[in-house]
Amino acid sequence: MTPLISVIMPVYNAAEDYLRTAMESILQQTCGDFEFIIINDGSTNNTESVILSYDDKRIRYVKNDRNLQITASLNKGLGLANGEFIARIDADDYSDKLRFEKQINIMNNNDKIGLAGTYTIEIPTNEEIVPPTDDKDMKLLLKYCTNCIVHSSVMLRKSVLDEHNLKYNPKALHAEDYRLWCDMADYCEFTTIPEFIHYYRIAPEGISATNAGFQKKMARAIIWDNMIKDFAKDKRKMYSIIAKCIQNAELSSDERESLLELYESVNEYLNKNLSATFLQFACTSINALKTAILN
């Protein structure tokens, strides 16, 4: 019988208590019609024994012969998925038992929605992560400011990925989720469930923590790409300018002026189209990006 949801969780040397918490938060979901695809990405600790200690027919255990890294493992999971919806969870995060039920309800009520995230609590700081709930606001922030969607909180409509041949881009390593959201934005609506039903752990040994600098650079590259595609009059010239900035090469006065014009165009567009709730945050993000590349 085809499951409603395919849950994808790559694991690489996760701490046992974190992994058990993540797995149990999925296995205890009130919406239990899912397959749980757990991909052991070449772990060298006791990850396998922890996973195999759970006797649940919904678990599909996959073991990579070697460490393929997260992007390849995620795409492997997408290829194995049979569900109508794709849910994500990471081995050091966990969700409230009502998460899937609430996401399925909102996506079933609007078949235009292809991505549903949630409000999230960051662990151990207890900081509240509150993305926009409106489709337009979400996409504007994503494309020109920041990745406002917590990867492990999302549920995706698989038909959107299949119809448009979308998957995680290996060229966007450690920002593969951000690239996918931007790729999906043209084909479906996004939403956020305004409830704190997911928990995102900042672990010192986690992928985001250990690759924070590289991840930040990759995210900036995605934002610049979006800006250039949508606002640059001379796209080839602007890509050349950005390339010089990345290489820390000195810009001519004309090149600096062209770059400033690009940012002003984006700022003007956001001022006209983004809701007042997120406008100050967006302007701060744009200015930080501008300062980082011009100084």
N, C-alpha and C positions, 0 to 999 in steps of 0.2 A: 504493500500500500504506500502510495506516494505521500511523504510528510508535507505538512503545511509550511514548515520552516526548516531551513538548513542553518544550523549554528556552526560557525567556523572559528576555531581557536588554535592558532599555532602556539607551540610551546618549545622553548629552548632553555634548559637548565633553570626552570622556575623553582623558587623556594617551595618546599612541600606544603607549608601552611597556606601560602598564597594560592597555590594550585588547587588545593582541596576546597578552599573558600570559593574560588571561581567556579569550579565544577559543580559544587553543591548548589550554588546560586542559580545555575542553569537547570539542573536536574529537578529542582523544587519549584520551577515556574508553574503558575496556575494554568497557563496555556501549554499543555504538554505534548502537543502534536508536532514533534520536531525530530530531526536526526542531529546528533551532536558529533560533528566532524572534528576530531582532535588530531592535529598533525604534530608529531614529535620530530622536531627539526634537528636531529642529530645530537640530542642531549647526551651529556656524559655523566650526569648525576643520577638520582633515583627517580627521575620523571616517569619512566616507563612503568616501574612497579607501582607508583602512585596511581597512574591512570588505570592500570589493569586491576587494581584493587576494587574498582567500582563495577558491580554486576548490574548493568542496565542495558537493555537491548537497543536503546536509542543511540548509544555511543558507537561511533565508527572510528576505530583507532587506525591511524595511518602513521607509518614510521619511515622517515626519509633515510636513505642510506648514508647521507652526509648532510652537513649543515648547508642548506640552500639559501638561508636568510629569509626574512619575513615576506618580502614581496613575492618571491617564487612560491613560498608556502601558501600565501593567501590565494594566489592564482590557481594553485593546485586544488585548494579547497573549493574555489568557485567551479572548477571543472568537475569536481565530484558531487557538487550540490544537486539535489533532486527537488528541493522545496520551491514553492511559489515565492517565498520570501527568504532573504539572506539576513541572518542576525550575526553580529560580531560580538566577541568577548575576548579579552586578553587574559593570560594566565595569572596576572597579578591584580586584576580588577574583579568586581562582582556587581550583581544587580539585585534589586528588589524582586520578589517573587511575582509581582504584578506587571513587570516591565513588558513582557511579550504580549500579554493580554491587552494592555493599553495600546501598544503599537499596532497590533493587528486590528483592533477596533477602529482606530483612526484611519488606517490605510484601506480598510474595507469600506469605510464610509465615503472615501474619495479616491477613485482609481487613478486620478492624476498625480497623486503623491507617490514619488519613487524613493524618497528617503525620509525617515522619521527618526530624529534623535531625541534626547531627553535632557532635562536639567540634570546636573551632575554635582556630586560632592567630591572634592579632591581630598585624598587621604595621604598623609596624616594631618594636613593643615586645616581640614574642614572648610576650606574655601569653597564658596558656591560658584559654580560655572553656569551662567545663565545666558545661553544663546538666544537670538531672536526666535520668535514663533512664526513670524510672517515670512512667506516665501520670498518676497522681494527683498526684505531686509537681510535675510540669511544670505542670499546670493550676492548682494552688493558688498557685504562685509567679506564674504569668502573671496570674491574676485579681486578686490582692491585693497583689502586691509589685513585680514588674518584668517586662519583656519578656526572658525568658531564652533566647529562640530567635533565632539569627542568621538574618536573612531570606534572605540569599543562599546559605545552606547547605541549605535545605529541599527536600524532595520532597513533593508533595501528591497525594492521590488525587482525580482530576478529578470522579469521580461524586459525591463528597461536596459539592463546590461546585455542581454542576449540580442535584442533587436538592433542595438547600435554597436555591437561588438566591443563593449567596454570592459576593461579589467584594470588591475593595478599596473601602473607603468614602472618597469624596472629602472628607467632613467631618473625617476623621482624617488630614489632610495631614501627612506626615513621621512619622506613626505608623500608617500604613495597614496595615502588616503586623501590628502589635500588635492592632489592632481586628479584623482577619481571624482571627487565632488565637483570640481570645476568642469570636468568632462561631462558629467551627468546633468549639469545645470541647464543645458539647452534643451533637454528632452523630457523633463518632468518637474513637478513641484516638490519643494522641500518643506518640512515642518519640524517643530520641536514640541514634545509633550512638556507642558510647563509644570512638571512635578519632579522632585528629586528622587528618582528611582534607579539611579546608577551611581557607582562609586569608582573613581579613577585613582589608582594608586601611583604616587610618585616614589618609586623605589630607586635608591642610589645605583643599583646594578641593572636597572631597566634600560630598554632600548632608547627611550626618549632622553633619559638622563645622561647616558654614556655617549650619545651622539647629538647632544643639544646644539653645539655650534654648527655642525654640518647640516642638521635639520633646519636651523634658522636660515642658513644661506640658501638651501633648496626652496624653502617657503618664499623667500624674497624673489628668487628667480621665477617662481610661478606667478607671483603678483606682477612683476615687471612684464612678463609675457602677456598676461591678461590686459594690462594697461596699454601695451603697444598694439595689440591686436584690435582693441576697441577704440583707441583714441589717437594714436600716432598718425600724422598725415604722411610722413615718409617712414614707413616701417623698417626698411632696410637700414636707413641711416640711424634710426633709434636703436635697433639691435646692435649696431656697431658701437654706438656710444655706451650702451650698457656693458658690452664686452670689455671696453676700455676701463670702465669703472671697476669691474670685477678684477681686472688685472692691475688695479691701482695705477693706471696710466693717467697722466695729466690731461685734462680736457681743455679744449680751446674755449674762448668766451662764447663763440657761437654754439658749441656743443652743450655748454652749461645752460645757455638760454633755451635751447631746444628741450633739454631735460626738465627745466623749470616749467616750460609751457605744457609739457605732458602732465606734470603733477597738478598744475592749475586747472587743466581740463577735467581731470578726475575729481578734484575738489569741488569744482563747480557742479559737476553732474551729481555728486553725492549730496550736496546741499539742496539740490532740487528734488531728489528722489528718495533719499533715506529718511526714515522717520526720526523725529526729534530725539527720541529715546537713545539712539545710538550715534547721533551725529557728532557729538563731542569726542566720543571714543574713536570714531572713524578719522576725524581730523587729526587727532593725536597720533594715530597709527601712520597716516600718510606723511605727516611732518617728520616722524621718527625715521621713516624709510628714506625720505628726501635728505635728511641730515646725514644718515649713514652713508649714502652714496656720494654726496657732494663734499663732505668734509674729509 
